[in-house]
Amino acid sequence: MKLSIPDMTCAHCKAVVERTVIELDSRADVVVDIAAHTANITTTAAPEAILSALKAEGYPARRIA
């Protein structure tokens, strides 16, 4: 799943996004591209759960793939 996360702009943002996904699925693979404001996530967690958790952390995202 690929997400667009426009508000993600720095290393701290990257860490929050990674931590948020890992809290939902400890075996998730999260590859964040700060410059492109995207994250590629391989997980068994429901996409809706990830989007909701990211929004709660202040990083509203949308699924792009």
Buried (B, 14 or more C-beta within 10 A) or exposed (E): BBBBBEEBEEEEBBEBBBEBBBEBBEEBEBEBEBEEBBBEBEBEBEEEEBBBBBEEBEBBBEEEE
